[in-house]
Amino acid sequence: MQEYSPFFQGEKRSVTEKLAKFFEQSDLESKIHFDEEKLVYILSVPTDKEKEAKKLYQAFYFAERERIENMENDESNSDSLEEYDQSNVINGNLFDEDISEEVKEEIALSESSSSDIPSSENPEDSQDTQDTEETPDSTTSLFSGSGSYVMKSEKYNDYRGTFFIFLFMGIAGLIFVILNITEVLTLLYGIFPNTIMGALFLFFIYVGISTGIKAKQLRYEIEEENQLTEKINSWLSKNITKEFLSSISNKDISVELDYIKKAETIRDMLLKEFGDLNPDYLDRLIEEYYSENFDMTEN
């Protein structure tokens, strides 16, 4: 059974449903229920899809924010309206005019309080979902985790673990089948069950060996990535200081949006310094460096 975790809460059902519709059109299932105690609508997503939900939420937030800003500037800036129309097309015309004020209030609420994204650790408990008991601030929710990039050393350890597990299970299983064929054991009778089990354990051995080969190939890339990581971290420590962050900080926007804009600026600087690199890899290094050296709750 699919487990769901609370991801977003809003005072207006229409706004929460819009986010749910956005997720649905992005092939992400979600569920909504009303928390009678807190008087909010809570949207939950599959627990194993939380990272994807965070990225989609940011896209939803930015698109709707831009749409509202463009609507406010409509009378004085026709170019903004054109950009807004393009944004709507890109995002599938998700946002109806009749809820603009409601969404605007919801976004204002998200910037002035820290309750828009509830805890994704406590399961809800209802007919369709589970109740959330604690609601950390949106900063915690957006910045938990280190992105989707997996370091080569981590992937290597995973491969090695898979190699040993599958190889052991495959060899042990084949020994078990052979003992049954020679009638030392009599747990399996007949050719058919022994053939099926033998094929299964051979497949385990195949998976183990193929994963071991991948691990061996990856081992030679680990040192290169480690050296690059060390260079990037050294560059970050020399260039990304508290003074620099203050110089590019915007106190007129939310903590989340301010951090994202800072991260984009730093990523562009890294790309210029080190060339074309995996953006997820850079995002992970930036987030780890930022969280280790600065308070992510401060603008």
C-alpha positions, -999 to +999 in steps of 0.1 A: +000+000+000+013+034-010+024+056+019+016+093+019+032+121+038+018+156+043+035+182+021+015+214+018-013+231+038-035+260+029-064+278+044-083+278+011-093+246-006-092+262-041-055+270-038-047+235-025-067+219-053-048+240-078-015+226-065-030+191-066-040+197-102-005+209-110+009+177-095-016+156-113-007+171-147+029+165-138+021+128-132+024+131-094-005+117-074-017+136-044-045+136-019-063+163+001-080+162+034-093+189+058-077+192+092-106+202+115-083+210+144-061+234+124-088+244+099-065+239+070-065+218+039-036+194+038-022+180+006-002+148+009+021+131-017+036+096-019+065+094+006+090+083-020+080+113-043+087+141-018+118+154-036+099+155-069+070+173-051+094+200-038+107+208-072+071+209-086+060+231-058+088+256-065+077+257-102+041+262-091+050+290-067+072+309-091+047+306-120+019+319-098+040+346-082+050+358-117+014+357-129+002+378-100+031+403-103+023+406-141-014+412-133-005+440-109+018+456-135-007+451-163-016+487-166+019+500-167+039+472-185+024+453-214+056+433-218+050+417-184+016+405-196+031+389-226+056+370-204+028+360-182+009+345-211+039+325-221+044+313-185+008+301-185+012+282-217+044+266-204+027+255-172-004+242-189-027+272-181-031+259-146-041+290-129-076+304-133-084+341-131-112+336-106-088+324-079-061+350-084-069+369-052-071+337-032-038+325-044-023+359-039-034+358-002-020+323+001+014+333-013+015+363+010+007+340+039+036+317+029+060+346+030+049+360+063+045+327+082+062+294+082+032+271+080+026+264+043+045+232+041+038+208+070+061+181+082+065+152+058+077+129+085+045+123+104+019+102+085-017+114+083-045+093+097-078+095+078-098+074+053-077+084+024-046+098+041-031+102+076-032+132+100-002+153+105+008+161+141+037+185+137+043+212+111+079+225+108+084+256+088+086+257+050+123+264+051+129+230+067+107+213+042+123+229+011+159+225+023+158+190+037+179+166+017+207+174-007+190+172-041+188+143-065+225+139-072+243+108-057+280+111-053+301+084-071+315+072-038+280+067-024+269+049-056+300+027-055+292+016-019+256+008-030+269-012-059+293-032-037+265-039-013+243-052-041+271-072-055+278-091-023+242-097-014+231-110-048+262-130-053+259-147-019+221-153-024+227-167-059+255-191-049+237-202-017+206-208-037+224-228-064+239-250-037+204-255-023+191-265-057+220-289-063+215-305-029+178-311-038+187-325-073+211-350-057+185-357-030+207-347-002+178-324+006+142-332-003+126-298+000+120-295-038+106-323-058+107-327-096+126-311-124+103-281-128+106-265-094+144-271-093+147-256-128+127-225-118+147-220-086+180-227-104+171-200-130+162-176-103+194-180-084+215-178-117+197-145-123+208-134-088+244-142-097+241-124-130+228-092-112+256-095-086+283-099-112+270-071-135+267-048-105+302-057-094+315-047-129+297-014-126+313-008-092+347-016-105+343+009-134+329+035-110+359+031-086+382+048-111+359+078-113+356+084-076+390+100-071+384+123-100+351+135-085+366+138-050+394+160-063+369+182-082+346+183-051+376+195-030+384+222-055+349+234-056+345+234-019+378+253-016+365+279-041+333+282-022+351+288+011+372+316-005+344+333-025+311+326-009+314+345+024+287+360+046+295+394+032+291+382-004+257+366+005+246+398+021+255+417-010+232+395-032+204+390-006+170+404-011+151+411+021+119+418+003+112+382-007+108+350+013+137+331+028+130+302+004+130+324-027+160+343-015+180+311-010+170+298-044+182+330-061+214+329-042+220+293-051+213+301-088+239+330-087+265+307-070+258+279-095+263+303-125+296+314-109+307+278-105+298+270-141+319+300-153+348+289-131+348+251-136+330+247-170+300+226-178+291+204-149+261+185-137+237+211-122+224+186-096+260+179-085+266+217-081+233+221-063+242+195-038+276+210-031+261+245-028+234+233-004+258+213+018+283+242+019+255+267+027+239+245+054+272+239+071+284+275+071+253+297+072+219+300+088+194+291+061+165+307+081+180+342+077+176+365+047 
